[in-house]
Amino acid sequence: MTQHRIYGTSFASVYPHYVAKAEKKGRTKAEVDQIILWLTGFSPAQFDVHLARKTDFETFFGQAPRLNPARDQITGVVCGVRVEEVADPLMREIRRLDKLVDELAKGRPMAKILRG
């Protein structure tokens, strides 16, 4: 089975799109960063290193210090696919991040986005 091409894509190349999507709807880069750090467990410094190194998605999620256990509460549809039904673990994490950024752009409060 071939890997999806997003796995080898640099996280740093997609990150500006997450930020742009949020900012277009009046949210901030800091909020996008907060979501990413919440999901992955990276510190801001660790996250900056991954951006600078242009780490691919597979490595980015593979090296996440502590994927948030509350991420299992992330449900819904992204690109016509139910997040909770995605079989591949890495793709599920990517879709979860997409869903969180979507929720941010739709104006959902951070406390709810972060499942707090």
Z-matrix of the N, CA and C atoms (Angstrom, degrees):
N
C 1 1.465
C 2 1.532 1 109.11
N 3 1.299 2 116.91 1 135.37
C 4 1.461 3 121.63 2 -179.78
C 5 1.518 4 110.21 3 -84.83
N 6 1.320 5 114.80 4 144.01
C 7 1.456 6 119.66 5 176.96
C 8 1.519 7 109.60 6 -74.42
N 9 1.306 8 114.95 7 150.92
C 10 1.460 9 120.33 8 175.82
C 11 1.529 10 107.79 9 -68.70
N 12 1.316 11 117.10 10 143.48
C 13 1.468 12 119.45 11 -175.69
C 14 1.526 13 113.41 12 -65.58
N 15 1.336 14 118.32 13 -22.19
C 16 1.473 15 120.19 14 179.07
C 17 1.528 16 110.79 15 -63.18
N 18 1.338 17 117.48 16 -27.76
C 19 1.464 18 120.68 17 -178.10
C 20 1.526 19 111.75 18 -61.21
N 21 1.317 20 117.18 19 -35.23
C 22 1.454 21 122.03 20 179.87
C 23 1.513 22 114.26 21 -93.52
N 24 1.329 23 115.74 22 0.25
C 25 1.460 24 121.03 23 179.60
C 26 1.524 25 109.82 24 -79.01
N 27 1.302 26 116.61 25 139.91
C 28 1.458 27 122.03 26 178.36
C 29 1.526 28 110.32 27 -65.44
N 30 1.330 29 116.04 28 129.33
C 31 1.463 30 120.20 29 176.61
C 32 1.527 31 109.51 30 -59.57
N 33 1.326 32 116.41 31 -37.98
C 34 1.470 33 121.58 32 -178.87
C 35 1.529 34 112.18 33 -62.06
N 36 1.330 35 117.33 34 -25.60
C 37 1.467 36 119.35 35 -179.88
C 38 1.533 37 111.72 36 -79.72
N 39 1.319 38 117.53 37 -22.24
C 40 1.464 39 122.03 38 -179.64
C 41 1.532 40 111.46 39 -96.24
N 42 1.313 41 115.28 40 -29.84
C 43 1.472 42 121.88 41 -177.98
C 44 1.533 43 113.35 42 -50.35
N 45 1.347 44 120.44 43 -45.56
C 46 1.469 45 119.44 44 178.85
C 47 1.531 46 112.92 45 -59.67
N 48 1.325 47 117.21 46 -28.39
C 49 1.465 48 120.60 47 178.12
C 50 1.527 49 111.05 48 -71.30
N 51 1.339 50 116.48 49 -37.81
C 52 1.471 51 120.07 50 174.62
C 53 1.531 52 109.50 51 -60.65
N 54 1.337 53 115.60 52 -47.32
C 55 1.467 54 121.06 53 -178.35
C 56 1.535 55 110.19 54 -63.58
N 57 1.321 56 117.07 55 -45.33
C 58 1.475 57 120.90 56 -178.89
C 59 1.527 58 110.74 57 -62.00
N 60 1.324 59 117.06 58 -41.44
C 61 1.460 60 120.75 59 179.48
C 62 1.530 61 110.23 60 -60.83
N 63 1.321 62 116.35 61 -43.55
C 64 1.461 63 120.94 62 179.85
C 65 1.532 64 111.32 63 -67.80
N 66 1.327 65 116.74 64 -46.95
C 67 1.464 66 120.86 65 -176.93
C 68 1.525 67 111.57 66 -65.46
N 69 1.314 68 116.63 67 -33.21
C 70 1.471 69 120.82 68 178.28
C 71 1.536 70 110.82 69 -60.79
N 72 1.322 71 115.34 70 -26.35
C 73 1.465 72 120.73 71 -179.12
C 74 1.536 73 112.23 72 -104.42
N 75 1.334 74 115.85 73 16.47
C 76 1.461 75 119.76 74 175.04
C 77 1.518 76 115.26 75 85.01
N 78 1.324 77 117.64 76 11.56
C 79 1.463 78 120.37 77 176.94
C 80 1.523 79 108.08 78 -99.01
N 81 1.327 80 117.55 79 178.78
C 82 1.461 81 119.91 80 -171.57
C 83 1.533 82 113.27 81 -120.16
N 84 1.335 83 113.81 82 161.43
C 85 1.460 84 120.99 83 174.01
C 86 1.522 85 109.63 84 -60.42
N 87 1.325 86 117.03 85 -38.96
C 88 1.464 87 121.00 86 179.58
C 89 1.532 88 111.23 87 -59.75
N 90 1.330 89 116.52 88 -36.88
C 91 1.463 90 119.60 89 178.12
C 92 1.534 91 111.11 90 -69.43
N 93 1.318 92 116.78 91 -38.92
C 94 1.472 93 120.39 92 176.29
C 95 1.531 94 108.88 93 -61.98
N 96 1.325 95 116.51 94 -45.17
C 97 1.464 96 120.85 95 178.93
C 98 1.528 97 110.66 96 -61.15
N 99 1.315 98 117.11 97 -42.22
C 100 1.462 99 121.28 98 179.83
C 101 1.538 100 110.42 99 -59.52
N 102 1.312 101 116.39 100 -41.84
C 103 1.469 102 121.36 101 178.68
C 104 1.530 103 110.08 102 -63.40
N 105 1.314 104 117.14 103 -46.55
C 106 1.464 105 121.16 104 -178.14
C 107 1.528 106 110.42 105 -63.48
N 108 1.319 107 116.85 106 -44.30
C 109 1.466 108 120.63 107 179.78
C 110 1.527 109 110.92 108 -66.07
N 111 1.326 110 117.17 109 -39.04
C 112 1.472 111 121.52 110 177.20
C 113 1.526 112 110.12 111 -61.32
N 114 1.319 113 116.45 112 -45.12
C 115 1.466 114 121.05 113 -176.39
C 116 1.528 115 112.20 114 -68.64
N 117 1.328 116 117.26 115 -41.38
C 118 1.466 117 121.31 116 -170.44
C 119 1.521 118 115.13 117 -98.49
N 120 1.319 119 117.38 118 -25.13
C 121 1.461 120 119.80 119 -175.80
C 122 1.519 121 113.52 120 85.24
N 123 1.331 122 117.36 121 3.65
C 124 1.457 123 119.72 122 177.10
C 125 1.526 124 110.07 123 -68.37
N 126 1.328 125 116.31 124 148.84
C 127 1.461 126 121.00 125 169.17
C 128 1.532 127 105.86 126 -81.34
N 129 1.341 128 117.67 127 162.99
C 130 1.466 129 118.60 128 176.28
C 131 1.535 130 112.41 129 -56.09
N 132 1.331 131 117.48 130 -38.79
C 133 1.468 132 120.73 131 -179.33
C 134 1.535 133 110.68 132 -67.10
N 135 1.326 134 117.23 133 -42.55
C 136 1.468 135 120.89 134 178.04
C 137 1.530 136 110.41 135 -62.54
N 138 1.322 137 115.33 136 -41.55
C 139 1.462 138 120.31 137 179.66
C 140 1.522 139 110.27 138 -62.08
N 141 1.335 140 117.09 139 -44.57
C 142 1.462 141 121.52 140 178.61
C 143 1.525 142 111.93 141 -59.80
N 144 1.331 143 117.04 142 -37.56
C 145 1.469 144 121.06 143 178.36
C 146 1.526 145 109.98 144 -63.17
N 147 1.335 146 117.18 145 -43.75
C 148 1.466 147 120.38 146 179.37
C 149 1.532 148 111.25 147 -63.63
N 150 1.317 149 116.66 148 -38.70
C 151 1.467 150 119.38 149 177.05
C 152 1.526 151 110.31 150 -64.85
N 153 1.330 152 116.59 151 -45.00
C 154 1.466 153 120.93 152 -178.51
C 155 1.530 154 111.58 153 -64.31
N 156 1.312 155 116.74 154 -37.29
C 157 1.475 156 121.01 155 -179.09
C 158 1.528 157 112.52 156 -81.59
N 159 1.328 158 115.96 157 -7.20
C 160 1.471 159 120.84 158 -177.82
C 161 1.535 160 111.30 159 56.83
N 162 1.320 161 114.39 160 44.94
C 163 1.460 162 122.74 161 179.46
C 164 1.521 163 110.21 162 -58.86
N 165 1.333 164 116.25 163 137.61
C 166 1.470 165 118.98 164 177.57
C 167 1.534 166 110.09 165 -75.88
N 168 1.328 167 116.14 166 164.91
C 169 1.465 168 121.34 167 -176.73
C 170 1.528 169 112.18 168 -58.57
N 171 1.331 170 116.96 169 -40.23
C 172 1.462 171 120.00 170 -178.10
C 173 1.527 172 110.67 171 -62.42
N 174 1.314 173 116.76 172 -44.91
C 175 1.461 174 121.24 173 178.78
C 176 1.526 175 110.66 174 -70.23
N 177 1.318 176 116.75 175 -41.37
C 178 1.465 177 121.70 176 -179.01
C 179 1.536 178 110.71 177 -55.69
N 180 1.321 179 116.23 178 -52.89
C 181 1.460 180 118.69 179 -179.86
C 182 1.527 181 111.69 180 -74.95
N 183 1.329 182 117.06 181 -31.25
C 184 1.462 183 120.65 182 178.28
C 185 1.515 184 112.99 183 -65.82
N 186 1.326 185 116.93 184 -29.71
C 187 1.459 186 121.29 185 -179.61
C 188 1.530 187 113.24 186 -98.54
N 189 1.320 188 116.58 187 4.82
C 190 1.470 189 119.47 188 178.87
C 191 1.534 190 108.59 189 -59.66
N 192 1.333 191 116.78 190 127.49
C 193 1.460 192 120.17 191 -175.83
C 194 1.532 193 113.78 192 -61.90
N 195 1.324 194 115.97 193 -38.16
C 196 1.460 195 118.70 194 -176.78
C 197 1.526 196 108.15 195 -160.35
N 198 1.328 197 115.97 196 98.44
C 199 1.458 198 118.30 197 176.03
C 200 1.522 199 107.76 198 -64.64
N 201 1.308 200 116.28 199 131.54
C 202 1.464 201 121.73 200 -174.16
C 203 1.531 202 110.93 201 -61.88
N 204 1.334 203 117.82 202 125.82
C 205 1.463 204 120.04 203 -179.65
C 206 1.531 205 112.95 204 -62.68
N 207 1.324 206 117.59 205 -24.76
C 208 1.473 207 121.21 206 179.66
C 209 1.531 208 111.75 207 -73.97
N 210 1.329 209 117.31 208 -6.24
C 211 1.465 210 119.84 209 -179.03
C 212 1.524 211 111.67 210 -64.52
N 213 1.327 212 117.38 211 -20.28
C 214 1.469 213 120.76 212 177.07
C 215 1.525 214 111.88 213 -64.49
N 216 1.323 215 116.52 214 -17.34
C 217 1.467 216 121.24 215 178.66
C 218 1.527 217 112.13 216 -81.09
N 219 1.319 218 117.36 217 -6.88
C 220 1.464 219 121.16 218 -179.77
C 221 1.527 220 107.99 219 -78.87
N 222 1.328 221 114.23 220 113.53
C 223 1.468 222 119.97 221 -179.75
C 224 1.522 223 108.89 222 -131.93
N 225 1.294 224 115.23 223 166.77
C 226 1.453 225 119.77 224 177.69
C 227 1.509 226 111.29 225 125.47
N 228 1.322 227 115.04 226 -172.47
C 229 1.458 228 121.47 227 -173.62
C 230 1.529 229 110.97 228 -110.96
N 231 1.327 230 115.36 229 133.00
C 232 1.461 231 123.17 230 173.46
C 233 1.525 232 106.41 231 -130.28
N 234 1.310 233 116.08 232 123.29
C 235 1.472 234 121.35 233 -179.61
C 236 1.526 235 111.37 234 54.89
N 237 1.311 236 116.44 235 38.29
C 238 1.461 237 121.09 236 176.43
C 239 1.511 238 115.22 237 77.62
N 240 1.332 239 117.25 238 8.27
C 241 1.463 240 121.47 239 -178.65
C 242 1.526 241 109.17 240 -121.36
N 243 1.335 242 116.40 241 133.04
C 244 1.459 243 120.38 242 176.31
C 245 1.526 244 108.94 243 -71.49
N 246 1.316 245 116.44 244 122.85
C 247 1.459 246 122.89 245 -176.68
C 248 1.532 247 110.88 246 -55.46
N 249 1.301 248 116.41 247 -46.11
C 250 1.467 249 120.59 248 -175.25
C 251 1.525 250 113.33 249 -70.51
N 252 1.326 251 117.75 250 -10.68
C 253 1.467 252 121.17 251 -179.34
C 254 1.529 253 113.21 252 -103.01
N 255 1.331 254 117.30 253 1.20
C 256 1.462 255 120.36 254 179.11
C 257 1.533 256 107.61 255 -70.85
N 258 1.326 257 116.01 256 122.18
C 259 1.469 258 121.30 257 -174.17
C 260 1.529 259 112.87 258 -74.98
N 261 1.318 260 117.93 259 -42.04
C 262 1.459 261 121.07 260 -176.86
C 263 1.527 262 109.85 261 -72.73
N 264 1.332 263 117.99 262 122.54
C 265 1.472 264 120.97 263 -176.30
C 266 1.530 265 114.44 264 -57.36
N 267 1.327 266 117.91 265 -42.18
C 268 1.467 267 120.11 266 -179.80
C 269 1.523 268 110.87 267 -67.63
N 270 1.312 269 117.47 268 -44.38
C 271 1.464 270 120.29 269 178.70
C 272 1.530 271 110.29 270 -62.73
N 273 1.335 272 117.16 271 -36.16
C 274 1.468 273 120.54 272 178.45
C 275 1.529 274 109.98 273 -62.12
N 276 1.348 275 117.58 274 -41.59
C 277 1.472 276 120.17 275 178.70
C 278 1.529 277 110.75 276 -64.90
N 279 1.318 278 116.58 277 -41.39
C 280 1.468 279 120.48 278 178.65
C 281 1.526 280 109.71 279 -62.95
N 282 1.307 281 117.53 280 -43.95
C 283 1.469 282 121.79 281 179.02
C 284 1.524 283 111.12 282 -65.72
N 285 1.326 284 116.66 283 -35.33
C 286 1.470 285 119.35 284 176.82
C 287 1.523 286 110.08 285 -62.42
N 288 1.319 287 116.70 286 -44.27
C 289 1.463 288 120.14 287 177.87
C 290 1.526 289 110.21 288 -62.27
N 291 1.324 290 117.13 289 -43.73
C 292 1.467 291 120.70 290 177.13
C 293 1.522 292 110.55 291 -56.99
N 294 1.320 293 116.32 292 -43.63
C 295 1.467 294 121.55 293 -177.94
C 296 1.528 295 110.48 294 -64.66
N 297 1.327 296 117.36 295 -41.87
C 298 1.465 297 120.39 296 179.13
C 299 1.528 298 111.13 297 -63.43
N 300 1.320 299 117.04 298 -41.85
C 301 1.469 300 120.46 299 178.49
C 302 1.531 301 109.69 300 -66.34
N 303 1.327 302 117.52 301 -38.68
C 304 1.473 303 121.08 302 175.48
C 305 1.521 304 110.81 303 -59.13
N 306 1.335 305 116.22 304 -45.83
C 307 1.469 306 120.51 305 179.97
C 308 1.522 307 110.72 306 -61.65
N 309 1.329 308 116.88 307 -40.79
C 310 1.462 309 121.47 308 177.80
C 311 1.523 310 109.81 309 -60.83
N 312 1.326 311 116.54 310 -47.76
C 313 1.465 312 121.22 311 -178.26
C 314 1.528 313 111.84 312 -65.77
N 315 1.315 314 116.89 313 -25.48
C 316 1.469 315 120.36 314 179.32
C 317 1.525 316 112.23 315 -85.57
N 318 1.344 317 116.56 316 2.03
C 319 1.455 318 119.92 317 174.32
C 320 1.515 319 115.67 318 90.16
N 321 1.306 320 117.27 319 10.10
C 322 1.465 321 120.13 320 -179.79
C 323 1.537 322 109.11 321 -66.14
N 324 1.323 323 118.34 322 140.59
C 325 1.464 324 120.71 323 179.46
C 326 1.532 325 111.96 324 -63.46
N 327 1.322 326 116.81 325 144.92
C 328 1.463 327 121.26 326 -178.02
C 329 1.529 328 112.01 327 -57.39
N 330 1.313 329 117.91 328 -38.00
C 331 1.482 330 120.36 329 -179.33
C 332 1.521 331 110.49 330 -58.45
N 333 1.310 332 117.16 331 -36.91
C 334 1.472 333 120.56 332 179.10
C 335 1.522 334 111.17 333 -78.48
N 336 1.317 335 117.18 334 -39.13
C 337 1.471 336 120.93 335 178.76
C 338 1.518 337 109.44 336 -59.72
N 339 1.336 338 116.73 337 -42.86
C 340 1.454 339 121.93 338 -177.69
C 341 1.527 340 112.20 339 -85.43
N 342 1.313 341 114.80 340 14.41
C 343 1.464 342 122.33 341 176.25
C 344 1.523 343 111.60 342 50.23
N 345 1.358 344 114.75 343 43.38
C 346 1.460 345 120.47 344 -176.07
C 347 1.489 346 115.76 345 -93.50
